[in-house]
Amino acid sequence: MDFNLTDEQRQLGDSIAGFLDDKYSFDKRKAHIKQAGGSPEAWKSYADLGLLGLPFDEAEGGFGAGPVELMLVMEAFGRALILEPYLPTVVLGGTALRVGGTAEQRGRILPKLIAGELKLAFAHTEAEARYDLNDVTTTAHKTASGWTIDGDKSVVQGGGVADLLVVSARTAGTRSDAKGISLFLVPARAKGVTRRPYRLRDGSDAANITLTGVEVAENDLLGKQDEGFAVAERVVEAGIAAVTAEAIGAMDAIQVMTLDYLKTRKQFGRAIGQFQALQHRAAEMLIALEQGRSMAMLATMTLGTESGSERARDLAMSKAGVGRAARFVSQSAIQLHGGMGMTEEYAVGHYFKRLMVIEHTFGDTDYHLAAVADTVS
């Protein structure tokens, strides 16, 4: 694998970082967090910069970028702790459209998405499923004009601010069968859709969604009937690669903040960074960060692997590796900052919260370690 960035990729990363450094300070974020879905102005800026269209084909109004470019964007977003629903809209919903959508569906939806006029959410997780993608009890029944959907979805990222939902529902089989799951495009304000939005611990938006007799048209079926599980797998794979990259950006930021604190905080007449024990901990944080970075890069490169079993194994290793690194780096940062590390006024605690939410997104560390163990047993 070639891990060297091209000049264009480096320029992309630098330009996004420069934009966020100028427009998305921690103080501004504290204002954005009061608004559901983050800052509308920031979302418009992402559209103007072309970030919302980054992974989509040029023929459909996008830029035709690949996983590496998306990795750079998510790293930059992790450093800035953005609140806007880029992951649910572009990565999750966008991947569902790219992998399973028809030309008509993409032509109908992508121009609005790329322009910043439409947000998506991937409504798949259910309360009792934990991390099992094939555990779906929401049902869709065929009607004369389309489908009727009934069921409940839990912890839908960006679900409270989305305009359009990608909903998984069972059209055949029993509860845990991979075969028989289909995906549907459901307007978030459709009759029968009830949303209960809330904030996760890191300030990001999520919602529990109930669908009661929701009617959708035949052309709202996304992909082939009964074969939506394969699309859902690709959506989650893209999500894992994205959040591992975001975690690296957040760890990068928290590492820099901690080093600065060690250099300026004084105790017993000298900077605490001069104490050997704290120097050792800072060095261990850096090692963990770089180990996590290599795992995040593996996740990005793995998305292009043809073998589904290889993708599953490598992504599980990546998610587990980044999860362990994130836990160590963030907990160490809190410890080295002392009590002020957990105050709402200081950024370190907010990075800690985001990293802990990421660790439990798309499967926690223990879940993915078990998945890796299953491949070698």
ChimeraX attribute file (.defattr): number of C-alpha atoms within 10 A of each C-alpha:
attribute: neighborCount
match mode: 1-to-1
recipient: residues
	/A:1	6
	/A:2	5
	/A:3	10
	/A:4	8
	/A:5	12
	/A:6	9
	/A:7	8
	/A:8	10
	/A:9	16
	/A:10	13
	/A:11	12
	/A:12	16
	/A:13	19
	/A:14	15
	/A:15	15
	/A:16	20
	/A:17	20
	/A:18	13
	/A:19	14
	/A:20	18
	/A:21	14
	/A:22	9
	/A:23	14
	/A:24	20
	/A:25	13
	/A:26	17
	/A:27	11
	/A:28	11
	/A:29	17
	/A:30	16
	/A:31	11
	/A:32	21
	/A:33	19
	/A:34	11
	/A:35	13
	/A:36	21
	/A:37	24
	/A:38	22
	/A:39	20
	/A:40	14
	/A:41	10
	/A:42	17
	/A:43	21
	/A:44	16
	/A:45	16
	/A:46	20
	/A:47	18
	/A:48	14
	/A:49	14
	/A:50	17
	/A:51	23
	/A:52	25
	/A:53	26
	/A:54	22
	/A:55	21
	/A:56	22
	/A:57	14
	/A:58	12
	/A:59	9
	/A:60	15
	/A:61	16
	/A:62	18
	/A:63	16
	/A:64	14
	/A:65	16
	/A:66	16
	/A:67	20
	/A:68	19
	/A:69	21
	/A:70	24
	/A:71	25
	/A:72	22
	/A:73	24
	/A:74	29
	/A:75	27
	/A:76	29
	/A:77	23
	/A:78	25
	/A:79	21
	/A:80	22
	/A:81	27
	/A:82	24
	/A:83	24
	/A:84	24
	/A:85	24
	/A:86	24
	/A:87	22
	/A:88	25
	/A:89	27
	/A:90	25
	/A:91	28
	/A:92	26
	/A:93	24
	/A:94	30
	/A:95	24
	/A:96	24
	/A:97	24
	/A:98	18
	/A:99	15
	/A:100	23
	/A:101	23
	/A:102	17
	/A:103	11
	/A:104	9
	/A:105	17
	/A:106	17
	/A:107	14
	/A:108	11
	/A:109	18
	/A:110	23
	/A:111	16
	/A:112	12
	/A:113	21
	/A:114	25
	/A:115	18
	/A:116	21
	/A:117	14
	/A:118	16
	/A:119	25
	/A:120	30
	/A:121	30
	/A:122	30
	/A:123	29
	/A:124	23
	/A:125	24
	/A:126	23
	/A:127	13
	/A:128	11
	/A:129	16
	/A:130	12
	/A:131	17
	/A:132	13
	/A:133	21
	/A:134	23
	/A:135	21
	/A:136	26
	/A:137	21
	/A:138	21
	/A:139	21
	/A:140	25
	/A:141	15
	/A:142	14
	/A:143	12
	/A:144	7
	/A:145	11
	/A:146	15
	/A:147	21
	/A:148	17
	/A:149	26
	/A:150	19
	/A:151	21
	/A:152	23
	/A:153	23
	/A:154	20
	/A:155	23
	/A:156	23
	/A:157	28
	/A:158	30
	/A:159	31
	/A:160	23
	/A:161	22
	/A:162	23
	/A:163	19
	/A:164	22
	/A:165	25
	/A:166	25
	/A:167	23
	/A:168	30
	/A:169	26
	/A:170	30
	/A:171	23
	/A:172	18
	/A:173	12
	/A:174	15
	/A:175	16
	/A:176	16
	/A:177	15
	/A:178	20
	/A:179	18
	/A:180	20
	/A:181	32
	/A:182	26
	/A:183	31
	/A:184	25
	/A:185	22
	/A:186	23
	/A:187	18
	/A:188	22
	/A:189	13
	/A:190	14
	/A:191	12
	/A:192	15
	/A:193	20
	/A:194	17
	/A:195	20
	/A:196	13
	/A:197	19
	/A:198	18
	/A:199	17
	/A:200	15
	/A:201	12
	/A:202	19
	/A:203	21
	/A:204	21
	/A:205	26
	/A:206	26
	/A:207	24
	/A:208	21
	/A:209	22
	/A:210	19
	/A:211	22
	/A:212	15
	/A:213	17
	/A:214	18
	/A:215	23
	/A:216	21
	/A:217	16
	/A:218	14
	/A:219	15
	/A:220	19
	/A:221	23
	/A:222	24
	/A:223	20
	/A:224	14
	/A:225	16
	/A:226	18
	/A:227	19
	/A:228	25
	/A:229	21
	/A:230	19
	/A:231	23
	/A:232	25
	/A:233	16
	/A:234	19
	/A:235	22
	/A:236	20
	/A:237	23
	/A:238	24
	/A:239	20
	/A:240	26
	/A:241	28
	/A:242	25
	/A:243	27
	/A:244	35
	/A:245	30
	/A:246	29
	/A:247	33
	/A:248	30
	/A:249	26
	/A:250	28
	/A:251	33
	/A:252	20
	/A:253	19
	/A:254	25
	/A:255	21
	/A:256	13
	/A:257	15
	/A:258	23
	/A:259	17
	/A:260	12
	/A:261	17
	/A:262	20
	/A:263	13
	/A:264	12
	/A:265	13
	/A:266	13
	/A:267	11
	/A:268	6
	/A:269	7
	/A:270	12
	/A:271	14
	/A:272	19
	/A:273	22
	/A:274	13
	/A:275	12
	/A:276	10
	/A:277	11
	/A:278	15
	/A:279	15
	/A:280	12
	/A:281	15
	/A:282	21
	/A:283	13
	/A:284	15
	/A:285	24
	/A:286	18
	/A:287	14
	/A:288	20
	/A:289	24
	/A:290	17
	/A:291	16
	/A:292	26
	/A:293	23
	/A:294	15
	/A:295	27
	/A:296	29
	/A:297	19
	/A:298	20
	/A:299	30
	/A:300	25
	/A:301	21
	/A:302	24
	/A:303	23
	/A:304	11
	/A:305	12
	/A:306	9
	/A:307	10
	/A:308	13
	/A:309	11
	/A:310	14
	/A:311	19
	/A:312	21
	/A:313	19
	/A:314	20
	/A:315	28
	/A:316	27
	/A:317	23
	/A:318	29
	/A:319	32
	/A:320	26
	/A:321	22
	/A:322	32
	/A:323	27
	/A:324	19
	/A:325	27
	/A:326	27
	/A:327	18
	/A:328	16
	/A:329	28
	/A:330	25
	/A:331	17
	/A:332	21
	/A:333	27
	/A:334	19
	/A:335	14
	/A:336	20
	/A:337	19
	/A:338	10
	/A:339	9
	/A:340	15
	/A:341	20
	/A:342	17
	/A:343	11
	/A:344	11
	/A:345	13
	/A:346	13
	/A:347	19
	/A:348	23
	/A:349	22
	/A:350	22
	/A:351	25
	/A:352	25
	/A:353	17
	/A:354	22
	/A:355	28
	/A:356	20
	/A:357	17
	/A:358	22
	/A:359	24
	/A:360	15
	/A:361	20
	/A:362	21
	/A:363	20
	/A:364	19
	/A:365	22
	/A:366	15
	/A:367	15
	/A:368	23
	/A:369	18
	/A:370	13
	/A:371	17
	/A:372	19
	/A:373	12
	/A:374	10
	/A:375	11
	/A:376	7
	/A:377	5
